[in-house]
């Protein structure tokens, strides 16, 4: 497996190579489009100066051209009849056409530099072939010559080319070295993160990454730490959930087993037998309710429950939930206030939302003293509907509020357990509301009752 460090090295080389090629192509294109005509014009001007001197001092022609070649030019002189002379470094290719020689001997000017073909990977500036020259006619000692010349790049820029080549090579090598060294600054925290993920997969949630950096790596480490803490909390919650389920199942089973043994005895009075049988029935009912709610909660958690959403009247559904609790309201002489617009509709799963209202109203009815009141109020906003269920009971202490929606959490464990309630109702309510992309929260203080706020998005 190729390491990240090795991949960075290869990517660095590829980037440098691609950048060099693209840079050369761009520079060469600029030379052919802009610099080549300018270079041709400049060389023609120099050739014209040579022509003027030779025509003034024809006897010094050979010596003058030899000196010019020594100063950094490649020169070719011919009369077109077989007499030819080269001055300076030899041309790589002698590919000058006879028509071009005839053109210059006839008094024309040869623009070989400007006419040099555009080639992406060959720069005409450095190609010292004879066709890549400029030519002018020269009259010397009653004889006409064609003079072709171009700069001797190797002589003029030889040391400079070596200097720039050395600078470029050292720049590339030093860049690669420094880039690889600096890459360790990036790769090292990723290596630590990899080790942390392995330990996290093994169940070690206590590994912490340094989050002193403020770049993307630092943010990643910070998010990993947050994820680790959340997984630790979820794992602890799962363990607590298993322990709570075991306790909730074990307690009624113990009662059922104990009273079943007593009922098996034949010397019980009728009243005792009926009492013990009623206890067994109540505990069995508690187990049945617990299993149903656990199954529902598991289904909701896994997202297996496909929501059958439709639009329906909220007021009618709240009335349906109230009818299910009518006998409890009358028994405790509770006053119920409904403040829900007749035309108000909500969009959601009618069956699941009915369970939300029933559970919240049931909690209110069961927890407030006789003679108090419960109010259900609905408010419609632009993008959401808010349903508030409040009571005038004794309220809930602030230390209990953050845990009300946790599974098996009970404010009064002894009272709740004796009532046969499982402690899963509010967890199911919260999950149903979340599945509808809404939210639920509770506000309360001792002596002022409790208020459950349910917010559901509108269609």
C-alpha positions as CSV (number, residue, x, y, z in Angstrom):
1,X,0.0,0.0,0.0
2,X,1.4,3.4,-1.0
3,X,1.7,5.7,1.9
4,X,0.3,9.3,1.9
5,X,3.9,10.6,2.1
6,X,4.8,8.6,-1.1
7,X,1.7,9.8,-2.9
8,X,2.6,13.4,-2.0
9,X,6.1,12.9,-3.4
10,X,4.7,11.6,-6.7
11,X,2.2,14.4,-6.9
12,X,4.9,16.9,-6.3
13,X,7.0,15.5,-9.2
14,X,4.0,15.4,-11.4
15,X,3.0,19.0,-10.6
16,X,6.6,20.2,-11.3
17,X,6.8,18.3,-14.6
18,X,3.4,19.5,-15.7
19,X,4.2,23.1,-14.7
20,X,7.5,23.0,-16.6
21,X,5.9,21.7,-19.7
22,X,3.0,24.2,-19.6
23,X,5.3,27.0,-18.8
24,X,7.6,26.2,-21.7
25,X,4.6,25.9,-24.1
26,X,3.2,29.2,-23.0
27,X,6.6,30.9,-23.3
28,X,7.3,29.4,-26.7
29,X,3.9,30.5,-27.9
30,X,4.6,34.0,-26.7
31,X,7.9,34.0,-28.6
32,X,6.4,32.9,-31.9
33,X,3.5,35.4,-31.6
34,X,5.2,38.4,-30.2
35,X,9.0,38.2,-30.0
36,X,9.8,36.5,-33.2
37,X,8.8,39.3,-35.6
38,X,10.5,41.8,-33.3
39,X,13.7,39.7,-33.3
40,X,13.6,39.4,-37.1
41,X,13.3,43.2,-37.4
42,X,16.2,43.8,-35.0
43,X,18.5,41.3,-36.8
44,X,17.6,42.9,-40.2
45,X,18.7,46.3,-38.8
46,X,22.0,44.8,-37.6
47,X,22.5,43.2,-41.0
48,X,21.9,46.5,-42.7
49,X,24.5,48.1,-40.5
50,X,27.0,45.4,-41.6
51,X,26.1,46.0,-45.2
52,X,26.7,49.7,-44.9
53,X,30.2,49.2,-43.4
54,X,31.2,46.5,-45.9
55,X,30.1,48.7,-48.9
56,X,32.1,51.6,-47.4
57,X,35.2,49.4,-46.7
58,X,34.9,46.5,-49.2
59,X,38.6,45.6,-48.6
60,X,37.9,44.9,-44.9
61,X,34.9,42.7,-45.5
62,X,36.5,39.4,-44.4
63,X,38.2,40.8,-41.4
64,X,35.1,42.7,-40.3
65,X,32.8,39.7,-40.6
66,X,35.4,37.6,-38.7
67,X,35.3,40.1,-35.9
68,X,31.5,40.3,-36.0
69,X,31.3,36.5,-35.6
70,X,33.7,36.6,-32.7
71,X,31.3,39.1,-31.0
72,X,28.5,36.5,-31.2
73,X,27.0,36.0,-34.7
74,X,26.9,33.2,-37.2
75,X,27.4,34.5,-40.7
76,X,27.1,33.0,-44.2
77,X,28.2,34.9,-47.3
78,X,27.7,33.6,-50.9
79,X,27.7,35.0,-54.4
80,X,25.3,32.3,-55.7
81,X,28.0,31.0,-58.1
82,X,29.9,28.7,-55.8
83,X,31.8,31.1,-53.7
84,X,30.7,30.8,-50.1
85,X,32.2,31.7,-46.7
86,X,31.1,30.9,-43.1
87,X,32.1,33.0,-40.2
88,X,31.7,31.9,-36.6
89,X,30.2,28.7,-35.3
90,X,28.9,26.4,-38.0
91,X,25.2,26.1,-38.6
92,X,23.6,22.9,-37.4
93,X,21.8,22.5,-40.7
94,X,22.6,24.2,-44.0
95,X,19.0,24.1,-45.4
96,X,18.8,27.5,-47.2
97,X,16.9,27.3,-50.5
98,X,18.4,28.6,-53.7
99,X,15.3,30.7,-54.2
100,X,16.1,32.5,-51.0
101,X,19.7,33.2,-52.1
102,X,18.4,34.4,-55.4
103,X,15.9,36.7,-53.7
104,X,18.7,38.4,-51.7
105,X,21.1,38.6,-54.7
106,X,18.2,40.3,-56.5
107,X,18.1,43.1,-53.9
108,X,15.4,41.6,-51.6
109,X,15.6,41.0,-47.8
110,X,15.3,37.5,-46.4
111,X,13.1,37.2,-43.3
112,X,14.0,33.6,-42.2
113,X,13.6,34.3,-38.5
114,X,10.1,35.7,-38.9
115,X,9.1,32.8,-41.3
116,X,10.5,30.1,-38.9
117,X,7.6,27.6,-38.5
118,X,5.8,27.5,-35.1
119,X,6.6,24.3,-33.3
120,X,5.3,23.7,-29.7
121,X,8.4,22.0,-28.4
122,X,11.1,23.8,-30.5
123,X,12.0,27.4,-29.9
124,X,13.2,29.2,-33.0
125,X,15.4,31.5,-31.0
126,X,17.8,28.6,-30.2
127,X,17.6,26.7,-33.5
128,X,20.8,27.7,-35.4
129,X,19.9,26.3,-38.8
130,X,20.8,28.4,-41.9
131,X,17.2,28.9,-42.9
132,X,16.6,30.6,-39.5
133,X,18.5,33.7,-40.4
134,X,18.0,37.1,-42.0
135,X,19.6,38.0,-45.3
136,X,20.5,41.3,-47.1
137,X,22.4,42.0,-50.3
138,X,25.9,43.4,-50.1
139,X,28.0,45.1,-52.9
140,X,31.7,44.5,-52.4
141,X,34.5,45.1,-54.9
142,X,32.3,45.1,-57.9
143,X,30.7,41.9,-56.8
144,X,27.3,41.3,-55.2
145,X,26.9,38.9,-52.3
146,X,24.1,37.6,-50.2
147,X,24.8,38.0,-46.4
148,X,22.9,35.8,-44.0
149,X,23.3,36.1,-40.3
150,X,21.8,35.2,-36.9
151,X,23.0,35.5,-33.3
152,X,25.2,32.8,-32.0
153,X,23.1,32.1,-28.9
154,X,25.6,29.6,-27.4
155,X,28.4,32.3,-27.6
156,X,26.2,35.2,-26.4
157,X,24.3,33.3,-23.7
158,X,26.3,30.2,-23.1
159,X,27.3,30.9,-19.5
160,X,23.9,32.6,-18.8
161,X,22.1,29.5,-20.1
162,X,24.2,27.3,-17.7
163,X,23.4,29.7,-14.9
164,X,19.7,29.7,-15.4
165,X,19.7,25.9,-15.9
166,X,21.5,25.5,-12.6
167,X,19.1,27.9,-10.9
168,X,16.1,26.0,-12.3
169,X,17.5,22.6,-11.3
170,X,18.4,23.7,-7.8
171,X,15.0,25.4,-7.5
172,X,13.2,22.1,-8.4
173,X,15.4,20.0,-6.1
174,X,15.2,22.3,-3.1
175,X,11.4,22.8,-3.7
176,X,10.9,19.0,-3.6
177,X,13.0,18.6,-0.5
178,X,11.3,21.5,1.4
179,X,7.9,20.3,0.2
180,X,8.5,16.8,1.5
181,X,9.7,18.1,4.8
182,X,6.7,20.4,5.1
183,X,4.4,17.6,4.1
184,X,5.3,15.8,7.4
185,X,3.5,18.7,9.1
186,X,0.4,17.6,7.3
187,X,0.9,13.8,7.3
188,X,1.8,13.5,10.9
189,X,-1.5,14.6,12.4
190,X,-3.3,12.4,9.8
191,X,-1.2,9.4,11.0
192,X,-2.3,10.2,14.5
193,X,-5.9,10.4,13.4
194,X,-5.6,7.0,11.8
195,X,-4.2,5.6,15.0
196,X,-7.0,7.2,16.9
197,X,-9.7,5.7,14.6
198,X,-8.2,2.3,15.2
199,X,-8.4,2.7,18.9
200,X,-11.9,4.1,18.6
201,X,-12.9,1.0,16.6
202,X,-11.6,-1.1,19.5
203,X,-13.8,0.6,22.0
204,X,-11.2,3.1,23.4
205,X,-13.1,6.4,23.6
206,X,-10.5,8.1,25.9
207,X,-7.9,8.9,23.2
208,X,-7.7,12.6,22.6
209,X,-6.1,14.4,19.8
210,X,-4.3,17.7,20.1
211,X,-6.5,20.5,18.7
212,X,-4.2,23.5,19.0
213,X,-4.1,24.0,15.2
214,X,-6.7,26.3,13.7
215,X,-6.6,25.0,10.1
216,X,-8.6,22.2,8.5
217,X,-6.5,19.5,10.2
218,X,-7.2,21.1,13.5
219,X,-10.9,21.3,12.8
220,X,-10.8,17.6,11.8
221,X,-9.1,16.7,15.0
222,X,-11.6,18.7,17.0
223,X,-14.6,17.1,15.1
224,X,-13.0,13.7,15.8
225,X,-12.8,14.5,19.5
226,X,-16.4,15.5,19.5
227,X,-17.4,12.4,17.6
228,X,-15.4,10.3,20.1
229,X,-17.2,11.8,23.0
230,X,-20.6,11.4,21.4
231,X,-19.8,7.7,20.6
232,X,-18.7,7.3,24.2
233,X,-22.0,8.8,25.4
234,X,-24.0,6.6,23.0
235,X,-22.1,3.5,24.2
236,X,-22.8,4.4,27.8
237,X,-26.4,5.1,26.9
238,X,-26.7,1.7,25.2
239,X,-25.2,0.0,28.2
240,X,-27.6,1.9,30.5
241,X,-30.5,1.0,28.2
242,X,-29.6,-2.7,28.3
243,X,-29.3,-2.5,32.1
244,X,-32.6,-0.6,32.4
245,X,-34.4,-3.1,30.1
246,X,-33.0,-6.0,32.1
247,X,-34.2,-4.4,35.3
248,X,-37.6,-3.5,33.9
249,X,-38.0,-7.1,32.8
250,X,-36.4,-8.8,35.8
251,X,-38.6,-7.0,38.4
252,X,-42.0,-8.2,37.1
253,X,-40.7,-11.6,36.2
254,X,-39.5,-12.0,39.8
255,X,-42.9,-11.0,41.1
256,X,-44.7,-13.3,38.6
257,X,-42.4,-16.2,39.6
258,X,-42.8,-15.6,43.3
259,X,-46.6,-15.2,43.3
260,X,-46.9,-18.1,40.9
261,X,-45.2,-20.3,43.5
262,X,-47.5,-19.1,46.2
263,X,-50.6,-19.7,43.9
264,X,-49.4,-23.2,43.4
265,X,-50.0,-23.9,47.1
266,X,-53.4,-25.3,47.7
267,X,-54.0,-23.8,51.2
268,X,-54.6,-20.2,50.1
269,X,-57.8,-18.3,51.0
270,X,-59.9,-17.1,48.1
271,X,-59.1,-13.4,48.8
272,X,-55.4,-14.1,48.9
273,X,-55.6,-16.1,45.7
274,X,-57.5,-13.4,43.9
275,X,-55.0,-10.7,45.2
276,X,-52.0,-12.7,44.0
277,X,-53.6,-13.4,40.7
278,X,-54.3,-9.7,40.2
279,X,-50.7,-8.9,40.9
280,X,-49.5,-11.5,38.3
281,X,-52.0,-10.1,35.8
282,X,-50.8,-6.5,36.4
283,X,-47.1,-7.5,36.1
284,X,-47.9,-9.4,32.9
285,X,-49.7,-6.4,31.5
286,X,-46.6,-4.3,32.4
287,X,-44.3,-6.7,30.5
288,X,-46.6,-6.7,27.5
289,X,-46.7,-2.9,27.5
290,X,-42.9,-2.7,27.9
291,X,-42.3,-5.1,25.0
292,X,-44.7,-3.2,22.7
293,X,-43.1,0.1,23.5
294,X,-39.6,-1.3,23.1
295,X,-40.6,-2.7,19.7
296,X,-42.1,0.6,18.6
297,X,-39.1,2.6,19.8
298,X,-36.7,0.2,18.0
299,X,-38.8,0.5,14.8
300,X,-38.8,4.2,15.0
301,X,-35.0,4.4,15.7
302,X,-34.2,2.2,12.7
303,X,-36.4,4.2,10.5
304,X,-38.5,1.1,9.5
305,X,-41.8,2.9,10.1
306,X,-42.8,4.4,6.8
307,X,-44.7,7.6,7.7
308,X,-48.1,7.8,6.1
309,X,-48.3,11.5,5.9
310,X,-51.5,13.4,5.1
311,X,-53.2,16.6,6.1
312,X,-55.8,16.4,8.8
313,X,-57.6,18.6,11.4
314,X,-55.6,19.1,14.5
315,X,-58.6,20.0,16.6
316,X,-60.4,16.8,15.7
317,X,-57.4,14.7,16.6
318,X,-56.9,16.4,20.0
319,X,-60.6,15.8,20.7
320,X,-60.0,12.1,19.9
321,X,-57.1,11.9,22.3
322,X,-59.2,13.7,25.0
323,X,-62.0,11.2,24.6
324,X,-59.6,8.3,25.3
325,X,-58.8,10.0,28.7
326,X,-62.3,11.2,29.5
327,X,-62.8,8.9,32.4
328,X,-59.5,10.0,34.0
329,X,-60.4,13.7,33.6
330,X,-63.8,13.1,35.2
331,X,-62.3,11.0,38.0
332,X,-59.8,13.7,39.0
333,X,-62.3,16.5,38.3
334,X,-59.8,18.2,35.9
335,X,-60.7,21.2,33.7
336,X,-59.6,20.9,30.0
337,X,-59.2,24.0,27.9
338,X,-58.8,23.8,24.1
339,X,-57.6,26.7,22.1
340,X,-57.2,25.3,18.6
341,X,-58.5,27.0,15.5
342,X,-61.1,24.9,13.7
343,X,-59.5,25.4,10.3
344,X,-56.0,24.5,11.6
345,X,-54.5,21.5,9.9
346,X,-51.2,19.6,10.3
347,X,-49.4,17.4,7.9
348,X,-48.1,14.1,9.3
349,X,-48.8,10.5,10.2
350,X,-52.2,10.6,11.9
351,X,-51.6,7.4,13.9
352,X,-48.2,8.4,15.3
353,X,-49.2,12.0,16.1
354,X,-52.3,10.8,18.0
355,X,-49.9,8.8,20.2
356,X,-47.9,12.0,20.8
357,X,-51.0,14.0,22.0
358,X,-52.3,11.0,24.0
359,X,-49.0,10.5,25.8
360,X,-48.5,14.1,26.6
361,X,-52.1,14.6,27.9
362,X,-51.9,11.3,29.8
363,X,-48.7,12.5,31.5
364,X,-50.4,15.8,32.5
365,X,-53.5,14.1,33.8
366,X,-51.5,11.6,35.9
367,X,-49.2,14.1,37.4
368,X,-51.3,16.9,38.5
369,X,-53.5,17.0,41.7
370,X,-57.3,16.7,41.7
371,X,-59.2,19.8,40.6
372,X,-56.4,21.4,38.5
373,X,-56.5,22.2,34.8
374,X,-54.9,21.2,31.5
375,X,-54.7,23.5,28.4
376,X,-54.0,22.6,24.8
377,X,-53.2,25.6,22.6
378,X,-52.1,25.7,19.0
379,X,-50.4,28.6,17.1
380,X,-49.9,28.7,13.4
381,X,-46.7,30.4,12.0
382,X,-45.5,31.0,8.4
383,X,-43.5,27.8,8.2
384,X,-44.5,25.8,11.3
385,X,-47.3,25.0,13.7
386,X,-46.7,25.1,17.5
387,X,-48.8,23.0,19.9
388,X,-48.5,23.8,23.6
389,X,-49.8,21.4,26.2
390,X,-49.6,22.9,29.7
391,X,-50.9,22.1,33.1
392,X,-51.3,23.7,36.5
393,X,-49.6,21.0,38.5
394,X,-46.7,21.1,40.9
395,X,-44.2,21.5,38.0
396,X,-40.9,19.7,37.4
397,X,-37.6,20.5,39.2
398,X,-35.0,22.0,36.8
399,X,-32.5,19.2,37.5
400,X,-34.9,16.7,35.9
401,X,-35.7,18.7,32.7
402,X,-32.6,17.7,30.6
403,X,-33.4,14.0,31.1
404,X,-37.1,13.8,30.7
405,X,-36.9,12.4,27.1
406,X,-34.3,9.8,28.1
407,X,-35.4,6.2,28.1
408,X,-36.6,4.8,31.4
409,X,-36.0,8.2,33.1
410,X,-38.5,8.8,35.9
411,X,-38.8,11.9,38.1
412,X,-40.4,9.8,40.9
413,X,-39.2,6.3,40.3
414,X,-41.2,4.7,43.1
415,X,-44.5,6.3,42.1
416,X,-43.9,5.7,38.4
417,X,-43.0,2.1,38.9
418,X,-46.1,1.4,41.0
419,X,-48.3,3.0,38.4
420,X,-47.2,0.4,35.8
421,X,-45.7,3.1,33.4
422,X,-42.5,2.0,31.6
423,X,-40.7,5.3,31.3
424,X,-40.5,5.1,27.5
425,X,-43.4,7.3,26.6
426,X,-41.6,10.6,26.2
427,X,-38.7,8.9,24.4
428,X,-41.3,7.6,21.8
429,X,-42.9,11.1,21.6
430,X,-39.6,12.8,20.9
431,X,-38.7,10.2,18.2
432,X,-42.0,10.6,16.5
433,X,-41.7,14.4,16.5
434,X,-38.2,14.1,15.1
435,X,-39.4,11.8,12.3
436,X,-41.8,14.6,11.3
437,X,-38.8,17.0,11.2
438,X,-40.1,18.9,14.2
439,X,-38.8,19.4,17.7
440,X,-40.1,19.2,21.2
441,X,-39.0,20.8,24.5
442,X,-40.3,21.3,28.0
443,X,-40.3,24.3,30.3
444,X,-41.3,24.1,33.9
445,X,-40.6,25.3,37.4
446,X,-41.9,24.0,40.8
447,X,-45.4,25.2,41.6
448,X,-46.1,26.6,38.1
449,X,-46.9,23.5,36.2
450,X,-45.2,22.1,33.0
451,X,-45.4,23.2,29.4
452,X,-44.6,20.9,26.5
453,X,-43.9,22.8,23.2
454,X,-44.2,20.7,20.0
455,X,-43.2,22.3,16.7
456,X,-44.2,20.7,13.4
457,X,-43.3,22.0,9.9
458,X,-46.2,23.0,7.6
459,X,-46.7,21.4,4.3
